[in-house]
Amino acid sequence: MANIRSAEKQRRQAEKRKVRNVAAASRLKSALKRIRAAVAGGLSDLSAGFSDIDKAAKRKVIKKNTANRYKARLSAAAKRATAK
């Protein structure tokens, strides 16, 4: 337990950030599952999914390169699914 007021404030702020970050990560994971299911089902329109990924990158939930990698892999999977 913190004895100093500034340390107590930092603890409170860290808890708020943690809740926000956990929620954002969960939202991203759900979006990725939804997009992957849609791609597996044959849907080729990925704009809504890409938007979710870009928002997560903008809010620093994931890094920019990670977002680009996710989008590239989803695009490739959609291309393979439509080619069949």
Backbone as ProteinMPNN parsed JSONL, in Angstrom:
{"seq_chain_A": "MANIRSAEKQRRQAEKRKVRNVAAASRLKSALKRIRAAVAGGLSDLSAGFSDIDKAAKRKVIKKNTANRYKARLSAAAKRATAK", "coords_chain_A": {"N_chain_A": [[0.842, -1.188, 0.0], [0.516, 2.177, -0.817], [2.213, 4.903, 0.697], [2.534, 7.525, 0.171], [0.953, 10.405, -1.141], [1.147, 11.025, -3.888], [2.009, 8.604, -4.917], [-0.163, 7.02, -4.364], [-2.049, 8.216, -6.021], [-0.902, 7.628, -8.513], [-1.235, 4.86, -8.482], [-4.029, 4.653, -8.589], [-4.464, 5.804, -11.121], [-3.109, 3.984, -12.726], [-4.691, 1.721, -12.407], [-7.062, 2.543, -13.66], [-6.126, 2.87, -16.295], [-5.406, 0.241, -16.819], [-7.861, -1.146, -16.822], [-9.075, 0.076, -19.014], [-7.275, -0.65, -21.06], [-7.426, -3.467, -21.027], [-10.069, -3.849, -21.791], [-9.991, -2.759, -24.369], [-8.189, -4.486, -25.648], [-9.612, -6.852, -25.511], [-11.8, -6.184, -27.103], [-10.515, -5.944, -29.558], [-9.59, -8.587, -29.961], [-12.026, -9.945, -30.17], [-13.012, -8.744, -32.477], [-11.111, -9.633, -34.341], [-11.603, -12.389, -34.305], [-14.194, -12.399, -35.352], [-13.733, -11.342, -37.907], [-12.003, -13.263, -39.008], [-13.702, -15.473, -39.036], [-15.567, -14.579, -40.875], [-13.993, -14.386, -43.171], [-13.314, -17.06, -43.509], [-15.814, -17.972, -44.122], [-16.158, -17.006, -46.629], [-16.501, -14.328, -47.15], [-15.412, -11.347, -48.631], [-15.189, -8.666, -48.122], [-13.419, -6.619, -46.175], [-13.364, -4.223, -44.87], [-14.643, -3.262, -42.508], [-13.438, -4.808, -40.557], [-10.752, -4.083, -40.885], [-10.921, -1.486, -40.067], [-11.408, -1.772, -37.312], [-8.977, -2.897, -36.532], [-7.204, -0.841, -37.212], [-8.072, 1.158, -35.465], [-7.36, 0.044, -33.011], [-4.59, 0.096, -33.273], [-4.166, 2.822, -33.457], [-4.88, 3.622, -30.929], [-2.873, 2.577, -29.473], [-3.05, -0.042, -28.568], [-2.113, -2.18, -29.955], [0.941, -2.469, -31.83], [1.861, -0.463, -34.692], [3.032, -1.907, -36.829], [2.224, -4.466, -36.184], [-0.511, -4.278, -36.575], [-0.5, -3.851, -39.336], [0.539, -6.299, -40.167], [-1.49, -8.075, -39.348], [-3.552, -7.186, -41.047], [-2.456, -7.728, -43.566], [-2.252, -10.52, -43.526], [-4.936, -11.222, -43.244], [-5.947, -10.202, -45.635], [-4.603, -11.803, -47.472], [-5.644, -14.297, -46.777], [-8.337, -13.881, -47.411], [-8.116, -13.526, -50.133], [-7.203, -16.063, -50.919], [-9.436, -17.554, -50.172], [-11.442, -16.615, -51.878], [-10.419, -17.36, -54.295], [-10.775, -20.05, -54.492]], "CA_chain_A": [[0.0, 0.0, 0.0], [1.312, 3.396, -0.957], [2.167, 5.821, 1.834], [2.662, 8.89, -0.316], [-0.245, 10.757, -1.913], [1.402, 10.935, -5.329], [2.074, 7.182, -5.252], [-1.551, 6.55, -4.323], [-2.67, 8.713, -7.246], [-0.366, 6.831, -9.617], [-1.873, 3.546, -8.408], [-5.395, 4.812, -9.105], [-4.387, 6.035, -12.561], [-2.697, 2.735, -13.36], [-5.863, 0.836, -12.416], [-7.964, 3.026, -14.706], [-5.527, 2.538, -17.586], [-5.443, -1.209, -16.992], [-9.232, -1.505, -17.195], [-9.283, 0.561, -20.375], [-6.459, -1.439, -21.979], [-7.963, -4.829, -21.086], [-11.299, -3.776, -22.589], [-9.625, -2.52, -25.769], [-7.584, -5.713, -26.163], [-10.704, -7.81, -25.669], [-12.564, -5.743, -28.257], [-9.722, -6.284, -30.74], [-9.607, -10.041, -30.125], [-13.357, -10.311, -30.663], [-13.095, -8.292, -33.867], [-10.293, -10.53, -35.15], [-12.336, -13.656, -34.436], [-15.322, -12.147, -36.246], [-13.202, -11.161, -39.256], [-11.486, -14.557, -39.473], [-14.857, -16.31, -39.336], [-16.154, -14.069, -42.116], [-13.099, -14.769, -44.267], [-13.482, -18.504, -43.686], [-17.12, -18.157, -44.727], [-16.145, -16.568, -48.021], [-16.704, -12.889, -47.283], [-14.168, -10.707, -49.063], [-15.185, -7.266, -47.705], [-12.727, -6.577, -44.892], [-13.209, -2.832, -44.449], [-15.043, -3.089, -41.108], [-12.403, -5.427, -39.745], [-9.554, -3.266, -40.957], [-11.192, -0.31, -39.254], [-11.19, -2.161, -35.909], [-7.541, -3.09, -36.334], [-6.58, 0.482, -37.257], [-8.413, 1.861, -34.227], [-6.534, -0.525, -31.944], [-3.227, 0.591, -33.467], [-4.171, 4.252, -33.15], [-4.986, 3.764, -29.466], [-1.676, 1.937, -28.917], [-3.329, -1.368, -28.026], [-1.112, -2.964, -30.666], [1.844, -1.618, -32.588], [1.464, -0.196, -36.078], [3.459, -3.007, -37.682], [1.372, -5.617, -35.859], [-1.771, -4.036, -37.279], [-0.264, -4.081, -40.76], [0.711, -7.738, -40.363], [-2.832, -8.665, -39.263], [-4.297, -6.846, -42.252], [-1.871, -8.437, -44.699], [-2.616, -11.938, -43.432], [-6.366, -11.332, -43.523], [-6.123, -9.981, -47.063], [-4.132, -13.005, -48.169], [-6.621, -15.369, -46.512], [-9.544, -13.574, -48.189], [-7.783, -13.776, -51.546], [-7.186, -17.517, -51.095], [-10.797, -18.066, -50.029], [-12.228, -16.27, -53.061], [-9.822, -18.047, -55.449], [-11.221, -21.454, -54.527]], "C_chain_A": [[0.878, 1.239, 0.0], [1.119, 4.301, 0.253], [2.161, 7.274, 1.394], [1.484, 9.185, -1.238], [-0.018, 10.62, -3.412], [1.474, 9.477, -5.777], [0.676, 6.576, -5.263], [-2.29, 6.98, -5.59], [-2.187, 7.915, -8.45], [-1.0, 5.45, -9.648], [-3.286, 3.606, -8.975], [-5.39, 4.993, -10.62], [-4.023, 4.755, -13.306], [-3.864, 1.756, -13.435], [-6.838, 1.246, -13.517], [-7.435, 2.664, -16.092], [-5.609, 1.048, -17.862], [-6.831, -1.654, -17.446], [-9.505, -1.122, -18.64], [-8.523, -0.3, -21.39], [-6.973, -2.862, -22.117], [-9.22, -4.851, -21.952], [-10.967, -3.604, -24.075], [-9.02, -3.77, -26.391], [-8.65, -6.77, -26.411], [-11.542, -7.474, -26.897], [-11.834, -6.104, -29.552], [-9.752, -7.784, -30.994], [-10.951, -10.514, -30.669], [-13.513, -9.926, -32.129], [-12.3, -9.218, -34.777], [-10.981, -11.874, -35.353], [-13.482, -13.509, -35.431], [-14.84, -12.038, -37.696], [-12.733, -12.499, -39.819], [-12.625, -15.508, -39.823], [-15.496, -15.88, -40.649], [-15.305, -14.464, -43.316], [-13.237, -16.262, -44.553], [-14.819, -18.813, -44.36], [-17.207, -17.665, -46.161], [-16.375, -15.085, -48.21], [-15.384, -12.222, -47.653], [-14.099, -9.238, -48.658], [-14.615, -7.187, -46.292], [-12.657, -5.18, -44.304], [-13.583, -2.613, -42.988], [-13.989, -3.678, -40.18], [-11.126, -4.618, -39.73], [-9.712, -2.012, -40.112], [-10.947, -0.612, -37.776], [-9.707, -2.315, -35.601], [-6.825, -1.739, -36.301], [-6.868, 1.28, -35.984], [-7.562, 1.354, -33.068], [-5.1, -0.02, -32.053], [-3.139, 2.072, -33.096], [-4.187, 4.492, -31.646], [-3.869, 3.043, -28.72], [-1.969, 0.626, -28.195], [-2.367, -2.364, -28.656], [-0.226, -1.987, -31.429], [1.372, -1.507, -34.033], [1.835, -1.362, -36.998], [2.642, -4.266, -37.429], [0.039, -5.486, -36.58], [-1.608, -4.312, -38.77], [-0.106, -5.565, -41.058], [-0.641, -8.444, -40.313], [-3.602, -8.428, -40.557], [-3.773, -7.59, -43.471], [-2.278, -9.907, -44.687], [-4.096, -12.142, -43.72], [-6.645, -11.14, -45.012], [-5.716, -11.213, -47.862], [-5.118, -14.159, -47.982], [-7.897, -15.137, -47.32], [-9.301, -13.849, -49.67], [-7.767, -15.277, -51.839], [-8.6, -18.088, -51.06], [-11.636, -17.774, -51.271], [-11.685, -16.964, -54.311], [-10.313, -19.475, -55.586], [-12.543, -21.627, -55.203]], "O_chain_A": [[1.861, 1.322, 0.736], [0.01, 4.448, 0.767], [1.813, 8.159, 2.177], [1.066, 8.329, -2.018], [-0.9, 10.149, -4.131], [1.051, 9.146, -6.885], [0.376, 5.713, -6.087], [-3.06, 6.208, -6.161], [-2.987, 7.562, -9.318], [-1.275, 4.92, -10.724], [-3.698, 2.734, -9.74], [-6.214, 4.406, -11.322], [-4.558, 4.475, -14.379], [-4.007, 1.039, -14.426], [-7.378, 0.393, -14.223], [-8.186, 2.21, -16.955], [-5.853, 0.631, -18.994], [-6.949, -2.463, -18.367], [-10.092, -1.894, -19.398], [-9.056, -0.639, -22.447], [-6.959, -3.414, -23.217], [-9.411, -5.766, -22.753], [-11.59, -4.23, -24.932], [-9.308, -4.083, -27.546], [-8.595, -7.496, -27.403], [-11.947, -8.365, -27.643], [-12.46, -6.521, -30.527], [-9.924, -8.208, -32.136], [-11.001, -11.388, -31.535], [-14.073, -10.682, -32.923], [-12.759, -9.557, -35.868], [-10.947, -12.434, -36.449], [-13.712, -14.394, -36.256], [-15.47, -12.579, -38.605], [-13.028, -12.832, -40.967], [-12.531, -16.262, -40.792], [-15.919, -16.72, -41.443], [-15.838, -14.836, -44.362], [-13.272, -16.674, -45.712], [-14.939, -19.801, -45.085], [-18.214, -17.88, -46.835], [-16.439, -14.624, -49.349], [-14.351, -12.509, -47.048], [-13.054, -8.611, -48.83], [-15.246, -7.63, -45.332], [-11.949, -4.972, -43.319], [-12.91, -1.853, -42.292], [-13.686, -3.104, -39.134], [-10.486, -4.476, -38.688], [-8.75, -1.533, -39.512], [-10.349, 0.198, -37.068], [-9.24, -1.911, -34.536], [-5.949, -1.516, -35.466], [-5.999, 1.995, -35.487], [-7.098, 2.14, -32.242], [-4.463, 0.261, -31.038], [-2.16, 2.515, -32.496], [-3.584, 5.445, -31.151], [-3.908, 2.912, -27.497], [-1.216, 0.226, -27.307], [-1.867, -3.272, -27.991], [-0.592, -0.832, -31.647], [0.601, -2.33, -34.525], [1.039, -1.757, -37.849], [2.395, -5.045, -38.349], [-0.479, -6.459, -37.128], [-2.471, -4.931, -39.392], [-0.571, -6.039, -42.095], [-0.915, -9.314, -41.139], [-4.224, -9.342, -41.099], [-4.552, -8.033, -44.314], [-2.611, -10.469, -45.73], [-4.476, -13.12, -44.365], [-7.483, -11.836, -45.584], [-6.398, -11.612, -48.805], [-5.392, -14.908, -48.921], [-8.475, -16.084, -47.854], [-10.183, -14.346, -50.37], [-8.257, -15.715, -52.88], [-8.928, -18.996, -51.824], [-12.455, -18.602, -51.672], [-12.417, -17.136, -55.286], [-10.272, -20.048, -56.675], [-13.041, -22.747, -55.306]]}, "name": "protein", "num_of_chains": 1, "seq": "MANIRSAEKQRRQAEKRKVRNVAAASRLKSALKRIRAAVAGGLSDLSAGFSDIDKAAKRKVIKKNTANRYKARLSAAAKRATAK"}
